[in-house]
Structure formats: structure tokens, C-alpha cells
Amino acid sequence: MKFTTLIPVRFNDGRKVPLHQRIYMVGLSNGGMLAYRYAAERTVRLAACAVVAGAIDSRIDSADPVWTLPVPDRPLPMLILHGDADPTVPYDGGAPTDRWEFLRRHQTD
């Protein structure tokens, strides 16, 4: 997560608009999981966040503890998109139904 913390600092070029009013984070799949975490842990750095097909607060095996996000410092506008028929990142969390079969069906030459 350290590299994601450095990105907004790199773009702070002396403008008068505070960073948290102009930084928007978007993540897809695993990037969506990262976006959820970043938004929860560093809410004050963002204007808003969007997640596509990312799951959080779940576990792969029932023996594993459920990993949950920390409570954000403030409310943050979010756009969350996720289909309930997604075989790669299941809507309810957990392991993919059959990742290798999905990749074989969608392989290109």
C-alpha cells in the first residue's frame, strides 16, 4: 500500500485545490479490493472512489477469519458495480468457482 500513498503526493503541484477534493480512485477486480482498502484507510485523501467487480469482507475458506475494512474517517462518495453471476470474483466473496475453466473459455490466440 505504500506506493499508493505516494501517488497523490507526486501530483501535489502547488495548486490551491486540496488533494482530497481532486483525487478519485477506481479499481477493477483485485484493484477494486485495493481501492476499497485505500478508501477506508485513507479517506481524507480522496474525493470519491469507484469499485468494479471487487469483493471485500470475505474469506476463501470457512476456517479463515473474515478480513474486514476499518471504519473510514469520514463519509466518502462511492460507486460500486458488481454482478451476482461473476465466476471470477464471487459476489458473496469466497473462492472463484473455477478460475481455470473461465480462463480457458476466454483465451485468445
C-alpha positions in Angstrom: 0.0 0.0 0.0 3.0 2.4 0.4 3.2 3.1 -3.3 -0.5 4.2 -3.4 0.2 6.6 -0.6 3.0 8.2 -2.7 0.9 8.8 -5.8 -1.2 11.7 -4.6 2.0 13.4 -3.1 3.6 13.3 -6.6 0.6 15.2 -8.1 0.5 17.9 -5.4 1.9 20.6 -7.7 1.1 23.6 -5.6 -2.5 24.1 -6.8 -4.8 25.7 -4.3 -7.4 22.9 -4.6 -6.7 20.4 -1.7 -5.8 16.9 -2.8 -8.8 15.3 -1.2 -11.0 17.4 -3.5 -9.4 16.2 -6.7 -8.2 12.6 -6.3 -10.5 9.9 -7.4 -9.7 6.2 -7.1 -11.1 3.5 -9.4 -10.3 -0.2 -9.2 -11.3 -3.3 -11.1 -11.2 -6.8 -9.6 -8.1 -7.1 -7.4 -7.6 -3.3 -8.0 -11.2 -2.9 -6.7 -10.2 -4.7 -3.5 -7.2 -2.3 -3.2 -9.5 0.7 -3.8 -11.8 -0.4 -1.0 -8.9 -0.7 1.4 -7.3 2.6 0.4 -10.6 4.4 0.6 -11.3 3.0 4.1 -7.8 3.6 5.5 -7.0 7.0 3.7 -10.5 8.5 3.3 -9.2 12.1 3.8 -7.0 11.8 0.7 -9.9 11.1 -1.7 -12.8 13.0 -3.3 -14.6 9.7 -4.2 -14.0 6.0 -5.1 -15.4 3.6 -7.6 -15.1 -0.2 -7.5 -15.9 -2.7 -10.3 -16.1 -6.4 -9.5 -14.1 -6.2 -6.3 -15.1 -8.1 -3.2 -14.1 -7.3 0.4 -15.1 -8.6 3.9 -14.8 -12.2 2.9 -12.7 -15.3 3.2 -11.7 -18.2 0.9 -12.1 -20.9 3.5 -14.6 -21.1 6.3 -11.6 -21.8 8.7 -10.1 -18.4 7.8 -11.0 -15.3 9.8 -13.1 -12.7 7.9 -11.0 -9.7 6.9 -12.9 -6.5 7.3 -12.2 -2.9 6.4 -11.5 -0.4 9.1 -14.2 2.3 9.8 -13.4 5.3 7.5 -12.6 8.7 9.0 -15.5 10.4 7.1 -18.2 9.5 4.6 -16.9 9.1 1.1 -18.9 9.0 -2.1 -18.6 5.5 -3.7 -19.8 3.9 -6.9 -19.9 0.1 -6.6 -20.6 -2.2 -9.6 -20.6 -6.0 -9.2 -22.7 -8.7 -11.0 -24.0 -11.6 -9.0 -23.1 -14.1 -11.8 -19.4 -13.2 -11.7 -17.5 -16.6 -11.5 -14.1 -14.9 -11.1 -14.8 -12.7 -8.1 -17.9 -14.1 -6.5 -20.5 -11.5 -5.4 -20.8 -13.1 -1.9 -17.0 -13.5 -1.6 -15.0 -16.7 -1.3 -13.0 -18.7 -3.8 -13.7 -18.4 -7.6 -15.9 -21.2 -8.8 -13.5 -22.4 -11.5 -10.9 -19.8 -12.5 -9.0 -22.1 -14.9 -12.2 -23.0 -16.8 -13.1 -19.3 -17.1 -9.6 -18.6 -18.5 -9.8 -21.5 -21.0 -13.2 -20.2 -22.3 -11.9 -16.7 -22.7 -8.4 -17.4 -24.1 -7.5 -15.7 -27.3 -4.9 -16.8 -29.8 
